[in-house]
Amino acid sequence: MLDQLYRQLVVDHSKKRRNHRKLEGEQIKQLHYKNPTCGDVMTLFLKLTEAKQIEDISFIGEGCSISMASASMMTELLKGRSLKEASNLRQAMEGLIRNGEISEEVDLGDALALEGVHKLRARHNCALMAWQALDRAVGDEPEYENSN
């Protein structure tokens, strides 16, 4: 029953993508990213405050339901967070997908619905695509701990 609920949540995020829009302006960081294993593409948009908080975040792109749902979930999860919090969330997401680990310290919210992707090794990069784009977009910021 829980698997079915998780599946429905992934489908909902994939079909009704949250924050699926382009951000424009001088302060907007943007990064185009292509999944090296399957060809899914996205552009991530970030607006950071002077205090290095994520004021707004969005994406545009096309790909499988897992990559698009994950991007939708990530943008909802990160809006209003500090780069340090974003880094902690990214690391928890990486642990969930790659190792099947559920963090007790970090609440992944809707992104926990992607827990089953751990068993589908070929889909790991789909679930992590938006998070990898985030790494590239803000990995050089001192407040963001990039563990890659």
VOGUDREN-539213 format. One record per atom (N, C-alpha, C, O): residue number from 1; residue in three letters; x, y, z; atom name. Coordinates in pm, whole numbers, plus 50000, padded with zeros to 5 digits. Example, Ala and Ser with C-alpha at 12.3 -4.5 7.8 and 13.67 -1.06 7.14 Angstrom:
<rs>
R/1/ALA/51319/49431/50780/N
R/1/ALA/51230/49550/50780/CA
R/1/ALA/51320/49670/50780/C
R/1/ALA/51424/49668/50846/O
R/2/SER/51285/49775/50708/N
R/2/SER/51367/49894/50714/CA
R/2/SER/51290/50003/50787/C
R/2/SER/51341/50114/50804/O
</rs>
This chain:
<rs>
R/1/MET/50082/49880/50000/N
R/1/MET/50000/50000/50000/CA
R/1/MET/50087/50126/50000/C
R/1/MET/50059/50222/49928/O
R/2/LEU/50192/50124/50082/N
R/2/LEU/50282/50240/50086/CA
R/2/LEU/50352/50257/49952/C
R/2/LEU/50370/50370/49906/O
R/3/ASP/50392/50145/49889/N
R/3/ASP/50455/50152/49757/CA
R/3/ASP/50363/50218/49656/C
R/3/ASP/50408/50297/49572/O
R/4/GLN/50235/50186/49662/N
R/4/GLN/50138/50245/49568/CA
R/4/GLN/50124/50395/49593/C
R/4/GLN/50115/50473/49499/O
R/5/LEU/50122/50435/49720/N
R/5/LEU/50114/50577/49753/CA
R/5/LEU/50238/50650/49702/C
R/5/LEU/50227/50759/49646/O
R/6/TYR/50356/50591/49722/N
R/6/TYR/50479/50651/49673/CA
R/6/TYR/50477/50662/49521/C
R/6/TYR/50517/50765/49465/O
R/7/ARG/50430/50557/49455/N
R/7/ARG/50422/50558/49309/CA
R/7/ARG/50330/50671/49261/C
R/7/ARG/50362/50741/49166/O
R/8/GLN/50216/50688/49328/N
R/8/GLN/50122/50795/49292/CA
R/8/GLN/50185/50932/49312/C
R/8/GLN/50162/51023/49232/O
R/9/LEU/50264/50948/49418/N
R/9/LEU/50331/51075/49445/CA
R/9/LEU/50434/51106/49336/C
R/9/LEU/50445/51221/49293/O
R/10/VAL/50507/51006/49291/N
R/10/VAL/50604/51025/49182/CA
R/10/VAL/50532/51064/49054/C
R/10/VAL/50574/51156/48985/O
R/11/VAL/50424/50996/49022/N
R/11/VAL/50347/51027/48901/CA
R/11/VAL/50290/51168/48910/C
R/11/VAL/50294/51242/48812/O
R/12/ASP/50239/51207/49027/N
R/12/ASP/50184/51341/49044/CA
R/12/ASP/50290/51449/49020/C
R/12/ASP/50265/51546/48949/O
R/13/HIS/50408/51431/49080/N
R/13/HIS/50516/51528/49061/CA
R/13/HIS/50565/51530/48916/C
R/13/HIS/50607/51635/48866/O
R/14/SER/50561/51417/48850/N
R/14/SER/50606/51409/48712/CA
R/14/SER/50508/51479/48617/C
R/14/SER/50549/51549/48524/O
R/15/LYS/50379/51460/48641/N
R/15/LYS/50277/51519/48553/CA
R/15/LYS/50246/51665/48588/C
R/15/LYS/50220/51746/48499/O
R/16/LYS/50248/51698/48716/N
R/16/LYS/50219/51835/48762/CA
R/16/LYS/50345/51890/48828/C
R/16/LYS/50351/51908/48950/O
R/17/ARG/50443/51916/48746/N
R/17/ARG/50574/51956/48796/CA
R/17/ARG/50567/52090/48870/C
R/17/ARG/50518/52190/48818/O
R/18/ARG/50616/52088/48991/N
R/18/ARG/50624/52211/49070/CA
R/18/ARG/50747/52289/49027/C
R/18/ARG/50852/52231/48998/O
R/19/ASN/50734/52418/49024/N
R/19/ASN/50846/52508/48991/CA
R/19/ASN/50905/52478/48854/C
R/19/ASN/51026/52496/48833/O
R/20/HIS/50824/52435/48761/N
R/20/HIS/50867/52405/48624/CA
R/20/HIS/50848/52532/48542/C
R/20/HIS/50748/52550/48473/O
R/21/ARG/50947/52619/48551/N
R/21/ARG/50943/52748/48482/CA
R/21/ARG/51084/52805/48477/C
R/21/ARG/51173/52764/48551/O
R/22/LYS/51100/52900/48388/N
R/22/LYS/51230/52966/48374/CA
R/22/LYS/51232/53088/48466/C
R/22/LYS/51135/53163/48471/O
R/23/LEU/51343/53108/48537/N
R/23/LEU/51364/53229/48616/CA
R/23/LEU/51453/53321/48534/C
R/23/LEU/51549/53276/48470/O
R/24/GLU/51422/53449/48537/N
R/24/GLU/51504/53544/48463/CA
R/24/GLU/51548/53657/48554/C
R/24/GLU/51483/53688/48654/O
R/25/GLY/51658/53719/48518/N
R/25/GLY/51711/53830/48594/CA
R/25/GLY/51861/53820/48606/C
R/25/GLY/51920/53716/48580/O
R/26/GLU/51921/53930/48648/N
R/26/GLU/52067/53935/48657/CA
R/26/GLU/52124/53845/48766/C
R/26/GLU/52234/53793/48752/O
R/27/GLN/52048/53827/48875/N
R/27/GLN/52101/53748/48987/CA
R/27/GLN/52075/53598/48973/C
R/27/GLN/52110/53521/49063/O
R/28/ILE/52016/53556/48864/N
R/28/ILE/51980/53416/48848/CA
R/28/ILE/52100/53334/48800/C
R/28/ILE/52162/53366/48699/O
R/29/LYS/52130/53228/48875/N
R/29/LYS/52229/53130/48829/CA
R/29/LYS/52151/53028/48748/C
R/29/LYS/52042/52986/48789/O
R/30/GLN/52205/52988/48636/N
R/30/GLN/52140/52881/48561/CA
R/30/GLN/52243/52782/48513/C
R/30/GLN/52357/52818/48481/O
R/31/LEU/52201/52657/48508/N
R/31/LEU/52292/52552/48466/CA
R/31/LEU/52213/52451/48383/C
R/31/LEU/52113/52396/48428/O
R/32/HIS/52261/52428/48262/N
R/32/HIS/52202/52325/48176/CA
R/32/HIS/52273/52194/48207/C
R/32/HIS/52395/52190/48218/O
R/33/TYR/52196/52087/48222/N
R/33/TYR/52253/51959/48260/CA
R/33/TYR/52187/51847/48181/C
R/33/TYR/52066/51846/48163/O
R/34/LYS/52268/51754/48135/N
R/34/LYS/52219/51639/48061/CA
R/34/LYS/52261/51513/48135/C
R/34/LYS/52377/51498/48172/O
R/35/ASN/52166/51424/48157/N
R/35/ASN/52197/51298/48222/CA
R/35/ASN/52286/51218/48129/C
R/35/ASN/52245/51184/48018/O
R/36/PRO/52408/51186/48172/N
R/36/PRO/52502/51118/48084/CA
R/36/PRO/52461/50976/48045/C
R/36/PRO/52510/50923/47945/O
R/37/THR/52371/50915/48121/N
R/37/THR/52336/50776/48093/CA
R/37/THR/52211/50759/48007/C
R/37/THR/52193/50654/47945/O
R/38/CYS/52123/50861/48002/N
R/38/CYS/51997/50837/47929/CA
R/38/CYS/51954/50951/47837/C
R/38/CYS/51866/50932/47753/O
R/39/GLY/52014/51066/47850/N
R/39/GLY/51978/51176/47762/CA
R/39/GLY/51872/51271/47815/C
R/39/GLY/51838/51367/47746/O
R/40/ASP/51820/51249/47936/N
R/40/ASP/51727/51346/47995/CA
R/40/ASP/51801/51479/48008/C
R/40/ASP/51921/51482/48035/O
R/41/VAL/51730/51588/47989/N
R/41/VAL/51793/51721/47996/CA
R/41/VAL/51711/51812/48086/C
R/41/VAL/51589/51799/48098/O
R/42/MET/51781/51904/48149/N
R/42/MET/51714/52005/48231/CA
R/42/MET/51803/52128/48243/C
R/42/MET/51925/52121/48227/O
R/43/THR/51740/52239/48270/N
R/43/THR/51810/52360/48307/CA
R/43/THR/51759/52399/48444/C
R/43/THR/51639/52414/48465/O
R/44/LEU/51851/52416/48537/N
R/44/LEU/51819/52453/48674/CA
R/44/LEU/51841/52603/48689/C
R/44/LEU/51941/52656/48642/O
R/45/PHE/51748/52670/48756/N
R/45/PHE/51756/52813/48781/CA
R/45/PHE/51754/52836/48931/C
R/45/PHE/51672/52779/49003/O
R/46/LEU/51846/52921/48979/N
R/46/LEU/51856/52951/49121/CA
R/46/LEU/51868/53101/49144/C
R/46/LEU/51941/53171/49075/O
R/47/LYS/51795/53147/49242/N
R/47/LYS/51812/53285/49288/CA
R/47/LYS/51851/53279/49434/C
R/47/LYS/51774/53235/49519/O
R/48/LEU/51974/53324/49462/N
R/48/LEU/52027/53323/49598/CA
R/48/LEU/52019/53462/49659/C
R/48/LEU/52036/53562/49589/O
R/49/THR/51994/53469/49788/N
R/49/THR/51999/53597/49858/CA
R/49/THR/52145/53629/49889/C
R/49/THR/52233/53545/49868/O
R/50/GLU/52171/53749/49938/N
R/50/GLU/52308/53785/49976/CA
R/50/GLU/52359/53696/50089/C
R/50/GLU/52479/53673/50102/O
R/51/ALA/52266/53645/50170/N
R/51/ALA/52302/53557/50282/CA
R/51/ALA/52314/53412/50237/C
R/51/ALA/52326/53322/50320/O
R/52/LYS/52311/53388/50105/N
R/52/LYS/52325/53254/50046/CA
R/52/LYS/52211/53159/50085/C
R/52/LYS/52231/53041/50111/O
R/53/GLN/52091/53216/50088/N
R/53/GLN/51969/53137/50102/CA
R/53/GLN/51912/53118/49962/C
R/53/GLN/51929/53204/49875/O
R/54/ILE/51845/53007/49938/N
R/54/ILE/51781/52983/49810/CA
R/54/ILE/51645/53054/49812/C
R/54/ILE/51548/53003/49867/O
R/55/GLU/51643/53172/49752/N
R/55/GLU/51520/53251/49750/CA
R/55/GLU/51417/53189/49655/C
R/55/GLU/51299/53182/49686/O
R/56/ASP/51465/53145/49540/N
R/56/ASP/51377/53080/49443/CA
R/56/ASP/51459/52978/49365/C
R/56/ASP/51579/52994/49346/O
R/57/ILE/51391/52874/49320/N
R/57/ILE/51456/52768/49244/CA
R/57/ILE/51352/52708/49150/C
R/57/ILE/51236/52688/49188/O
R/58/SER/51393/52681/49029/N
R/58/SER/51301/52621/48932/CA
R/58/SER/51381/52543/48829/C
R/58/SER/51504/52541/48831/O
R/59/PHE/51309/52479/48738/N
R/59/PHE/51375/52403/48632/CA
R/59/PHE/51283/52395/48511/C
R/59/PHE/51161/52409/48521/O
R/60/ILE/51345/52373/48397/N
R/60/ILE/51274/52335/48276/CA
R/60/ILE/51347/52213/48221/C
R/60/ILE/51466/52196/48247/O
R/61/GLY/51278/52131/48147/N
R/61/GLY/51346/52016/48090/CA
R/61/GLY/51249/51906/48053/C
R/61/GLY/51128/51916/48073/O
R/62/GLU/51306/51803/47998/N
R/62/GLU/51230/51686/47958/CA
R/62/GLU/51308/51562/47995/C
R/62/GLU/51430/51557/47984/O
R/63/GLY/51235/51462/48040/N
R/63/GLY/51299/51337/48076/CA
R/63/GLY/51197/51238/48129/C
R/63/GLY/51077/51259/48117/O
R/64/CYS/51247/51132/48185/N
R/64/CYS/51160/51027/48237/CA
R/64/CYS/51086/51076/48361/C
R/64/CYS/51118/51181/48416/O
R/65/SER/50987/50999/48402/N
R/65/SER/50906/51040/48517/CA
R/65/SER/50989/51051/48644/C
R/65/SER/50962/51137/48728/O
R/66/ILE/51091/50966/48659/N
R/66/ILE/51173/50971/48781/CA
R/66/ILE/51255/51099/48785/C
R/66/ILE/51259/51165/48889/O
R/67/SER/51320/51137/48676/N
R/67/SER/51404/51257/48678/CA
R/67/SER/51320/51384/48694/C
R/67/SER/51360/51476/48766/O
R/68/MET/51206/51389/48629/N
R/68/MET/51122/51509/48638/CA
R/68/MET/51055/51519/48775/C
R/68/MET/51043/51629/48830/O
R/69/ALA/51011/51406/48830/N
R/69/ALA/50952/51408/48964/CA
R/69/ALA/51057/51447/49068/C
R/69/ALA/51028/51525/49159/O
R/70/SER/51177/51394/49054/N
R/70/SER/51284/51427/49148/CA
R/70/SER/51318/51576/49144/C
R/70/SER/51340/51638/49248/O
R/71/ALA/51324/51632/49023/N
R/71/ALA/51351/51776/49010/CA
R/71/ALA/51240/51859/49074/C
R/71/ALA/51267/51957/49143/O
R/72/SER/51116/51819/49052/N
R/72/SER/51002/51887/49112/CA
R/72/SER/51010/51882/49265/C
R/72/SER/50992/51983/49333/O
R/73/MET/51036/51762/49318/N
R/73/MET/51047/51744/49463/CA
R/73/MET/51162/51825/49520/C
R/73/MET/51149/51887/49625/O
R/74/MET/51276/51824/49450/N
R/74/MET/51393/51897/49497/CA
R/74/MET/51365/52047/49506/C
R/74/MET/51401/52111/49605/O
R/75/THR/51302/52103/49404/N
R/75/THR/51278/52248/49407/CA
R/75/THR/51184/52285/49522/C
R/75/THR/51203/52389/49586/O
R/76/GLU/51084/52202/49550/N
R/76/GLU/50996/52230/49663/CA
R/76/GLU/51072/52222/49795/C
R/76/GLU/51051/52302/49885/O
R/77/LEU/51159/52125/49804/N
R/77/LEU/51234/52100/49927/CA
R/77/LEU/51337/52210/49956/C
R/77/LEU/51361/52242/50073/O
R/78/LEU/51397/52268/49852/N
R/78/LEU/51509/52360/49872/CA
R/78/LEU/51470/52508/49884/C
R/78/LEU/51548/52588/49936/O
R/79/LYS/51353/52544/49838/N
R/79/LYS/51314/52685/49840/CA
R/79/LYS/51315/52738/49984/C
R/79/LYS/51251/52682/50073/O
R/80/GLY/51390/52847/50005/N
R/80/GLY/51401/52908/50136/CA
R/80/GLY/51511/52851/50224/C
R/80/GLY/51532/52899/50335/O
R/81/ARG/51581/52751/50177/N
R/81/ARG/51687/52687/50256/CA
R/81/ARG/51822/52754/50234/C
R/81/ARG/51845/52818/50131/O
R/82/SER/51910/52737/50332/N
R/82/SER/52048/52783/50316/CA
R/82/SER/52122/52684/50228/C
R/82/SER/52078/52571/50208/O
R/83/LEU/52236/52727/50175/N
R/83/LEU/52317/52635/50095/CA
R/83/LEU/52369/52519/50179/C
R/83/LEU/52385/52408/50128/O
R/84/LYS/52396/52543/50306/N
R/84/LYS/52439/52436/50397/CA
R/84/LYS/52328/52332/50410/C
R/84/LYS/52354/52212/50404/O
R/85/GLU/52204/52378/50429/N
R/85/GLU/52091/52285/50437/CA
R/85/GLU/52073/52209/50305/C
R/85/GLU/52046/52089/50305/O
R/86/ALA/52089/52281/50194/N
R/86/ALA/52078/52218/50062/CA
R/86/ALA/52182/52108/50047/C
R/86/ALA/52153/52002/49992/O
R/87/SER/52303/52133/50094/N
R/87/SER/52409/52033/50087/CA
R/87/SER/52374/51910/50170/C
R/87/SER/52395/51797/50126/O
R/88/ASN/52321/51932/50289/N
R/88/ASN/52282/51819/50375/CA
R/88/ASN/52170/51738/50310/C
R/88/ASN/52171/51615/50317/O
R/89/LEU/52074/51806/50248/N
R/89/LEU/51965/51737/50179/CA
R/89/LEU/52017/51658/50060/C
R/89/LEU/51974/51545/50035/O
R/90/ARG/52111/51718/49986/N
R/90/ARG/52168/51647/49871/CA
R/90/ARG/52241/51520/49915/C
R/90/ARG/52227/51415/49852/O
R/91/GLN/52316/51531/50021/N
R/91/GLN/52389/51414/50071/CA
R/91/GLN/52292/51305/50119/C
R/91/GLN/52317/51186/50097/O
R/92/ALA/52183/51346/50183/N
R/92/ALA/52083/51249/50229/CA
R/92/ALA/52015/51183/50109/C
R/92/ALA/51986/51063/50112/O
R/93/MET/51989/51260/50005/N
R/93/MET/51926/51205/49884/CA
R/93/MET/52021/51106/49816/C
R/93/MET/51978/51000/49770/O
R/94/GLU/52146/51140/49809/N
R/94/GLU/52247/51051/49751/CA
R/94/GLU/52252/50918/49828/C
R/94/GLU/52257/50811/49768/O
R/95/GLY/52249/50927/49960/N
R/95/GLY/52249/50806/50043/CA
R/95/GLY/52124/50721/50023/C
R/95/GLY/52131/50598/50022/O
R/96/LEU/52011/50788/50006/N
R/96/LEU/51885/50717/49983/CA
R/96/LEU/51889/50640/49851/C
R/96/LEU/51854/50522/49846/O
R/97/ILE/51931/50708/49745/N
R/97/ILE/51928/50647/49612/CA
R/97/ILE/52040/50545/49595/C
R/97/ILE/52014/50433/49549/O
R/98/ARG/52160/50581/49629/N
R/98/ARG/52274/50491/49603/CA
R/98/ARG/52283/50374/49702/C
R/98/ARG/52320/50263/49663/O
R/99/ASN/52248/50400/49830/N
R/99/ASN/52270/50298/49933/CA
R/99/ASN/52143/50250/50003/C
R/99/ASN/52150/50159/50085/O
R/100/GLY/52028/50310/49972/N
R/100/GLY/51904/50273/50038/CA
R/100/GLY/51896/50320/50182/C
R/100/GLY/51817/50267/50260/O
R/101/GLU/51976/50421/50218/N
R/101/GLU/51981/50472/50356/CA
R/101/GLU/51880/50585/50374/C
R/101/GLU/51876/50679/50294/O
R/102/ILE/51800/50575/50479/N
R/102/ILE/51708/50684/50513/CA
R/102/ILE/51768/50759/50630/C
R/102/ILE/51788/50703/50738/O
R/103/SER/51799/50887/50608/N
R/103/SER/51861/50970/50710/CA
R/103/SER/51763/50999/50823/C
R/103/SER/51647/51032/50799/O
R/104/GLU/51811/50986/50945/N
R/104/GLU/51728/51020/51060/CA
R/104/GLU/51739/51169/51094/C
R/104/GLU/51654/51223/51164/O
R/105/GLU/51844/51234/51045/N
R/105/GLU/51867/51375/51075/CA
R/105/GLU/51805/51469/50972/C
R/105/GLU/51775/51584/51003/O
R/106/VAL/51784/51420/50850/N
R/106/VAL/51740/51506/50740/CA
R/106/VAL/51607/51456/50685/C
R/106/VAL/51594/51339/50648/O
R/107/ASP/51508/51546/50681/N
R/107/ASP/51376/51512/50629/CA
R/107/ASP/51371/51541/50479/C
R/107/ASP/51376/51657/50438/O
R/108/LEU/51361/51437/50399/N
R/108/LEU/51357/51452/50254/CA
R/108/LEU/51216/51478/50200/C
R/108/LEU/51199/51493/50079/O
R/109/GLY/51117/51483/50285/N
R/109/GLY/50982/51514/50241/CA
R/109/GLY/50934/51418/50134/C
R/109/GLY/50954/51297/50145/O
R/110/ASP/50871/51471/50029/N
R/110/ASP/50817/51390/49919/CA
R/110/ASP/50924/51306/49851/C
R/110/ASP/50894/51202/49794/O
R/111/ALA/51049/51352/49856/N
R/111/ALA/51157/51281/49786/CA
R/111/ALA/51177/51139/49842/C
R/111/ALA/51238/51056/49775/O
R/112/LEU/51127/51112/49962/N
R/112/LEU/51134/50975/50015/CA
R/112/LEU/51057/50878/49928/C
R/112/LEU/51081/50757/49932/O
R/113/ALA/50964/50929/49849/N
R/113/ALA/50887/50845/49758/CA
R/113/ALA/50977/50779/49654/C
R/113/ALA/50936/50682/49589/O
R/114/LEU/51097/50830/49638/N
R/114/LEU/51191/50774/49540/CA
R/114/LEU/51280/50664/49600/C
R/114/LEU/51374/50618/49536/O
R/115/GLU/51250/50625/49722/N
R/115/GLU/51331/50524/49791/CA
R/115/GLU/51348/50396/49710/C
R/115/GLU/51456/50338/49710/O
R/116/GLY/51245/50352/49641/N
R/116/GLY/51250/50229/49564/CA
R/116/GLY/51348/50233/49448/C
R/116/GLY/51386/50128/49396/O
R/117/VAL/51388/50352/49405/N
R/117/VAL/51484/50365/49294/CA
R/117/VAL/51618/50303/49332/C
R/117/VAL/51696/50264/49245/O
R/118/HIS/51644/50293/49462/N
R/118/HIS/51770/50232/49507/CA
R/118/HIS/51789/50094/49444/C
R/118/HIS/51902/50056/49410/O
R/119/LYS/51681/50019/49429/N
R/119/LYS/51689/49882/49375/CA
R/119/LYS/51709/49881/49224/C
R/119/LYS/51740/49777/49166/O
R/120/LEU/51690/49996/49160/N
R/120/LEU/51700/50007/49014/CA
R/120/LEU/51827/50083/48977/C
R/120/LEU/51822/50201/48942/O
R/121/ARG/51938/50016/48986/N
R/121/ARG/52069/50080/48966/CA
R/121/ARG/52077/50166/48839/C
R/121/ARG/52139/50273/48840/O
R/122/ALA/52016/50120/48732/N
R/122/ALA/52021/50195/48606/CA
R/122/ALA/51945/50327/48614/C
R/122/ALA/51961/50412/48526/O
R/123/ARG/51863/50346/48717/N
R/123/ARG/51785/50468/48731/CA
R/123/ARG/51839/50564/48837/C
R/123/ARG/51780/50669/48861/O
R/124/HIS/51949/50528/48899/N
R/124/HIS/52007/50616/49003/CA
R/124/HIS/52031/50756/48949/C
R/124/HIS/51993/50854/49013/O
R/125/ASN/52095/50767/48832/N
R/125/ASN/52125/50900/48777/CA
R/125/ASN/51999/50977/48742/C
R/125/ASN/52000/51100/48742/O
R/126/CYS/51891/50908/48711/N
R/126/CYS/51764/50976/48684/CA
R/126/CYS/51716/51048/48811/C
R/126/CYS/51681/51166/48808/O
R/127/ALA/51716/50976/48922/N
R/127/ALA/51670/51033/49048/CA
R/127/ALA/51763/51141/49102/C
R/127/ALA/51721/51229/49176/O
R/128/LEU/51890/51134/49064/N
R/128/LEU/51990/51229/49117/CA
R/128/LEU/52025/51341/49019/C
R/128/LEU/52106/51428/49052/O
R/129/MET/51966/51340/48900/N
R/129/MET/52004/51438/48797/CA
R/129/MET/51991/51582/48846/C
R/129/MET/52085/51660/48830/O
R/130/ALA/51879/51619/48903/N
R/130/ALA/51859/51757/48950/CA
R/130/ALA/51958/51792/49062/C
R/130/ALA/52008/51904/49069/O
R/131/TRP/51985/51695/49147/N
R/131/TRP/52078/51716/49257/CA
R/131/TRP/52221/51734/49205/C
R/131/TRP/52298/51813/49260/O
R/132/GLN/52256/51660/49099/N
R/132/GLN/52388/51676/49038/CA
R/132/GLN/52399/51813/48972/C
R/132/GLN/52506/51875/48974/O
R/133/ALA/52290/51861/48913/N
R/133/ALA/52289/51995/48855/CA
R/133/ALA/52308/52099/48964/C
R/133/ALA/52380/52197/48945/O
R/134/LEU/52245/52079/49079/N
R/134/LEU/52262/52169/49192/CA
R/134/LEU/52409/52175/49234/C
R/134/LEU/52463/52283/49257/O
R/135/ASP/52473/52058/49242/N
R/135/ASP/52616/52053/49276/CA
R/135/ASP/52698/52141/49182/C
R/135/ASP/52784/52217/49226/O
R/136/ARG/52672/52129/49055/N
R/136/ARG/52748/52206/48955/CA
R/136/ARG/52716/52355/48964/C
R/136/ARG/52804/52439/48944/O
R/137/ALA/52592/52388/48995/N
R/137/ALA/52551/52529/48999/CA
R/137/ALA/52607/52603/49120/C
R/137/ALA/52643/52720/49109/O
R/138/VAL/52614/52537/49236/N
R/138/VAL/52656/52607/49358/CA
R/138/VAL/52774/52541/49429/C
R/138/VAL/52811/52582/49539/O
R/139/GLY/52834/52442/49367/N
R/139/GLY/52944/52370/49429/CA
R/139/GLY/53065/52454/49464/C
R/139/GLY/53145/52417/49550/O
R/140/ASP/53080/52569/49397/N
R/140/ASP/53193/52657/49425/CA
R/140/ASP/53163/52757/49538/C
R/140/ASP/53252/52832/49579/O
R/141/GLU/53041/52757/49589/N
R/141/GLU/53005/52847/49700/CA
R/141/GLU/53061/52789/49829/C
R/141/GLU/53040/52670/49855/O
R/142/PRO/53132/52869/49911/N
R/142/PRO/53191/52816/50034/CA
R/142/PRO/53088/52759/50131/C
R/142/PRO/53120/52670/50210/O
R/143/GLU/52964/52809/50126/N
R/143/GLU/52860/52765/50219/CA
R/143/GLU/52804/52628/50181/C
R/143/GLU/52736/52563/50261/O
R/144/TYR/52833/52584/50060/N
R/144/TYR/52779/52458/50009/CA
R/144/TYR/52889/52354/50013/C
R/144/TYR/52992/52370/49948/O
R/145/GLU/52868/52247/50088/N
R/145/GLU/52968/52142/50099/CA
R/145/GLU/52944/52038/49990/C
R/145/GLU/52849/51960/49997/O
R/146/ASN/53028/52039/49891/N
R/146/ASN/53016/51946/49779/CA
R/146/ASN/53106/51827/49810/C
R/146/ASN/53229/51839/49811/O
R/147/SER/53045/51712/49835/N
R/147/SER/53125/51595/49873/CA
R/147/SER/53170/51512/49755/C
R/147/SER/53231/51407/49774/O
R/148/ASN/53143/51556/49632/N
R/148/ASN/53185/51478/49514/CA
R/148/ASN/53326/51511/49476/C
R/148/ASN/53378/51455/49379/O
</rs>
